[in-house]
C-alpha cells in the first residue's frame, strides 16, 4: 500500500485556499486538512464495503457556508485550551490581557490557533503513510496578539495518516527572549462509521481518568474531586443522555500502552465496524468530554493542562501548565487508532 497527498483549492466562509487530502493509492482511507481554518483536519474517512465514504471525525453539514472554527473536525487549541478567567494571563509578576472570545464575552477561550490561517511547510506520501505539516508563528500569523503573550512561539503540527490511524505530532518552539508558558489541546468530534442513531448516546465510552476538575460556570475551582457515577467512564458504558462538558484528570500510571503511547480512552458502538483508541504521550494528562447541543457527535479532547491552567498555577494549584525556556522546544504525539471489530 502506498500513500499520496492531493492538493486542491476550496472555500469555507470567506476564506479560500488549498486543501490537503491525504489518502492511500487504493482510496480506502483519507483525511482532509484546511490550513486556512486553523490547520483543522476536517475529515478522517474510511471506505465502506458498499464503496461509500464513512466519517470517523464529525463535521457540521454547513461547514462550507458557516465554518465555526471549534465545532467541526479536529480544532487545535494553543497556547491555551479551554477558558482563561477574565482573559487574564498572570506570568512572572505581571498580567497579560487577552481578548474576551468565549460566547459570554467574559473570558478568553481556546487560544489563537483555531481561528487563524496557518502556513503549510511540508507534505509527502510514502509506502506506509502520508503527511502534511503546518506552522503557526505568533509574530507572523497573528502579530496583533504578540503583546498579549509573554513570548513569541512557533507551533508545528504534522497530521500523519496511516491505514489504521491518524497521528498528530506537535512541537512548540520558544522564539522569544522570555520563558514561554503554554497549554495545548485538541477538540476533535467523533461519530463512528456504521452508526445511524440520531443521538450519540448509543456510543460506548471508556476513559482512563480517575478524577474531575470541579467547575463553576465552566471554570475550574482548583479542586480535583472523585468522579460522579453518571460521568464515571473508567468501565465502558454508553454515553446515554448525560450532558458532558467536563475536564477530567489523573490518568492511572498503569493505563494500557499501545505503540509506546498511553491509552486515554476508547470509543465504540454495537453497530460500528470498529472502535477508536485515543493514544497520547505523557504530556497529555487531562481529557475533556463534551456533547454538543445537536448530540450528533461526542468531542473527546486530549489536553496537556486543565482549563484556566495559568490562573490555577498562579494560585499554587498543580494544573499541568507548561513552560518552555528561551530557545527550548517541547514535543508530544497524539494518535487516534482505528481498530476493526472489537478490542
C-alpha positions in Angstrom: 0.0 0.0 0.0 1.3 3.5 -0.9 0.1 6.9 0.2 -0.3 10.2 -1.6 -1.1 13.9 -1.0 -3.6 15.7 -3.3 -3.9 19.5 -3.2 -6.9 21.4 -4.5 -8.5 24.8 -3.9 -11.6 25.1 -1.7 -13.5 27.7 0.2 -15.4 27.8 3.5 -17.0 31.0 4.6 -14.9 34.0 3.4 -11.6 32.1 3.3 -10.3 30.3 0.2 -7.1 28.3 -0.1 -5.6 24.9 -0.8 -7.0 21.9 1.0 -4.7 18.9 1.5 -6.1 15.4 1.0 -4.0 12.5 2.5 -5.0 9.2 1.0 -3.8 5.8 0.1 -3.4 4.9 -3.6 -6.3 2.4 -3.4 -8.5 5.1 -2.0 -9.6 3.2 1.1 -8.8 5.8 3.8 -8.4 9.6 3.6 -8.0 12.8 5.7 -8.7 16.4 4.7 -6.8 19.3 6.2 -7.8 23.0 5.9 -4.8 25.3 6.7 -6.8 28.5 6.2 -9.1 27.4 9.1 -6.7 26.7 11.9 -5.0 23.7 10.2 -8.1 21.8 11.0 -8.2 18.1 9.9 -11.8 18.4 9.0 -12.4 14.8 7.9 -11.0 11.4 8.5 -12.8 8.8 6.5 -12.8 5.1 5.8 -14.1 3.4 2.6 -17.1 1.1 3.4 -17.8 -2.3 1.8 -20.6 -0.6 -0.3 -18.0 1.8 -1.7 -19.2 4.9 0.2 -17.0 7.0 2.5 -17.8 7.0 6.2 -16.6 9.6 8.6 -14.7 9.0 11.8 -14.3 12.7 12.6 -17.6 14.6 12.5 -18.0 17.9 10.6 -21.1 20.1 10.7 -23.1 19.8 7.4 -23.0 23.6 6.9 -19.2 23.8 7.2 -18.6 25.4 3.9 -21.1 28.2 4.5 -20.6 28.5 8.3 -17.2 27.3 9.3 -17.3 27.8 13.1 -13.6 27.0 13.9 -14.2 24.9 17.0 -17.4 22.9 16.1 -16.1 20.5 13.4 -13.2 18.1 12.7 -10.1 18.4 14.8 -9.5 22.0 16.1 -6.1 22.8 17.5 -6.2 24.9 20.7 -3.0 26.8 21.6 -1.3 28.5 23.5 -4.1 27.6 26.0 -7.1 25.2 25.7 -10.4 26.0 27.4 -11.2 29.3 29.1 -8.9 31.8 30.8 -10.8 33.6 33.6 -11.5 37.2 32.6 -9.0 36.8 29.8 -6.1 37.3 32.2 -2.8 35.6 32.0 -0.6 36.0 35.1 3.1 35.3 34.5 6.4 36.3 36.2 4.9 39.0 38.3 2.8 40.6 35.5 -0.6 40.1 34.0 -1.4 40.0 30.3 -4.9 40.8 29.0 -6.3 38.7 26.2 -9.4 39.3 24.0 -12.6 38.0 25.5 -13.6 35.4 23.0 -15.9 33.0 24.7 -19.7 33.1 24.0 -20.3 35.2 27.1 -17.6 37.7 26.2 -16.3 37.4 29.8 -13.4 35.1 29.2 -10.8 34.2 26.7 -11.1 30.7 25.1 -9.0 28.2 23.1 -6.0 30.4 22.3 -5.1 31.9 18.9 -4.6 29.0 16.6 -8.1 27.6 15.7 -9.4 30.9 14.3 -6.5 31.9 12.1 -4.8 30.7 9.0 -1.6 28.5 9.2 1.2 28.0 6.7 2.0 24.6 5.2 5.7 23.9 5.2 6.0 20.3 4.1 3.9 17.4 2.8 4.6 14.0 1.2 3.4 10.4 0.7 5.3 7.2 1.2 4.8 3.4 1.4 3.1 3.4 4.8 1.7 6.9 5.3 1.1 10.4 4.0 1.6 13.6 6.0 1.2 17.4 5.9 3.0 19.8 8.3 1.7 23.2 9.2 3.2 26.1 11.2 1.7 28.9 13.3 4.1 31.6 14.4 2.6 34.3 16.6 4.7 37.2 15.2 4.0 36.1 11.6 0.5 34.7 11.6 -1.3 36.8 14.3 1.1 39.6 15.1 -1.6 41.8 16.7 -1.7 39.3 19.6 2.0 39.4 20.2 1.7 41.9 23.1 -0.8 39.7 24.9 1.6 36.7 25.3 4.9 36.6 27.2 7.0 35.2 24.3 6.8 34.6 20.6 6.5 31.0 19.5 6.0 28.6 16.7 3.6 25.6 17.0 4.4 23.0 14.4 1.8 20.2 13.8 2.0 17.2 11.5 -1.0 15.2 10.6 0.1 11.7 9.6 -2.4 9.3 8.0 -1.8 5.5 8.1 -4.1 2.7 7.1 -5.3 2.3 10.7 -4.6 5.7 12.4 -4.5 9.4 12.3 -1.4 10.7 14.2 -0.9 14.3 15.3 2.6 15.3 16.2 3.2 18.7 17.8 6.3 20.7 18.6 6.3 24.0 20.5 9.4 26.3 20.0 10.1 29.3 22.1 11.3 32.1 19.7 11.4 34.9 22.3 13.7 36.2 25.0 11.5 35.2 27.9 10.1 31.8 29.0 7.1 30.6 27.1 4.0 29.4 29.1 1.5 27.3 27.3 -1.0 24.5 27.2 -2.1 22.5 24.2 -5.4 20.9 23.5 -7.2 19.2 20.6 -11.0 19.4 20.2 -12.0 16.5 17.9 -15.5 15.4 17.3 -16.3 11.7 16.7 -19.2 9.6 15.3 -18.3 6.1 14.3 -18.8 4.6 10.8 -21.8 2.4 10.5 -23.9 4.2 13.2 -27.2 5.5 12.1 -28.5 6.7 15.5 -29.7 10.3 15.6 -28.2 10.8 19.0 -24.6 10.0 20.2 -25.9 8.4 23.4 -25.6 4.8 22.0 -21.8 5.2 21.6 -19.9 3.3 24.3 -17.1 5.2 26.0 -14.3 4.0 28.2 -12.0 6.7 29.6 -8.9 6.1 31.8 -9.3 9.2 34.1 -9.7 9.0 37.8 -10.7 12.5 38.9 -12.7 15.5 37.8 -11.8 19.2 37.9 -14.6 20.7 39.9 -16.1 23.6 38.0 -18.3 26.6 38.4 -19.6 28.4 35.3 -17.3 26.3 33.1 -14.2 27.4 35.1 -12.3 25.1 37.5 -12.3 25.9 41.1 -8.9 24.3 41.7 -10.3 21.3 43.4 -10.0 17.8 42.0 -12.9 15.6 43.1 -13.9 11.9 42.7 -15.9 11.1 39.6 -19.7 11.2 40.0 -21.3 7.9 38.9 -23.1 9.5 35.9 -19.8 10.5 34.3 -17.5 7.8 35.5 -16.4 6.0 32.4 -13.5 4.0 33.8 -15.5 0.9 32.9 -17.1 1.0 29.4 -20.7 2.2 29.3 -23.0 4.1 26.9 -22.8 7.9 26.8 -26.6 7.8 27.3 -28.5 11.1 27.9 -25.8 12.7 30.0 -24.7 16.3 29.0 -21.0 16.3 29.0 -18.8 19.4 29.3 -16.2 18.3 31.9 -12.4 18.3 32.3 -11.1 15.0 33.7 -7.6 14.3 35.0 -5.5 11.7 36.9 -4.8 9.1 34.3 -3.6 5.9 36.0 0.1 5.1 35.8 -0.9 1.6 34.7 -3.0 2.7 31.8 -2.7 0.3 28.8 0.1 1.2 26.4 0.0 0.8 22.6 3.0 1.6 20.5 4.7 3.5 23.3 1.7 5.7 24.0 -0.9 5.6 26.8 -4.5 4.7 26.1 -6.6 7.6 27.3 -9.9 6.4 26.0 -11.8 4.0 23.7 -15.0 4.9 21.7 -17.1 2.1 20.3 -20.7 1.3 19.3 -22.6 -2.0 18.9 -23.3 -1.2 15.2 -19.9 0.2 14.3 -17.4 -1.7 12.2 -14.7 -0.9 14.7 -13.6 1.4 17.5 -11.2 4.3 18.1 -8.4 4.2 20.6 -7.2 7.5 21.9 -3.4 7.2 22.5 -1.3 10.0 23.9 2.2 10.9 25.0 3.0 11.6 28.7 2.4 15.3 28.3 -1.3 14.9 27.9 -2.7 14.5 31.5 -6.2 15.8 31.0 -9.2 14.9 28.9 -12.3 16.9 28.1 -15.6 15.2 27.2 -18.2 17.3 25.5 -21.5 16.6 23.9 -22.7 19.5 21.7 -26.3 20.6 21.7 -27.1 18.8 18.5 -25.8 15.5 20.0 -24.8 14.0 16.6 -21.2 13.5 17.9 -19.0 13.5 21.0 -15.9 15.5 21.5 -13.1 13.6 23.2 -10.3 16.1 23.7 -6.8 15.4 24.9 -5.4 18.4 26.9 -2.0 18.9 28.3 -3.5 21.0 31.2 -6.7 21.9 32.8 -8.9 24.8 31.7 -7.8 28.2 33.2 -4.5 26.5 33.9 -2.3 29.6 34.1 -4.5 31.2 36.8 -4.6 27.9 38.8 -0.8 27.7 38.6 -0.5 31.3 39.8 -2.5 30.2 42.9 -0.2 27.3 43.5 -2.6 24.7 42.1 -0.8 22.0 40.0 -2.7 22.3 36.7 -0.1 20.8 34.3 0.6 24.4 32.9 3.9 24.1 31.0 6.8 26.4 30.3 9.4 26.2 27.6 12.7 28.0 28.3 14.3 30.5 26.0 15.4 28.7 22.9 13.7 25.5 24.1 11.3 23.0 22.5 8.6 20.6 23.6 7.2 17.8 21.6 4.4 15.2 22.1 2.2 13.0 19.9 -1.4 12.0 20.0 -2.8 9.2 17.9 -6.3 8.1 17.1 -6.2 4.5 16.1 -9.0 2.7 14.2 -9.4 -0.9 15.3 -11.7 -3.0 13.1 -14.1 -5.2 15.1 -13.9 -5.2 18.9 -10.9 -4.7 21.1 
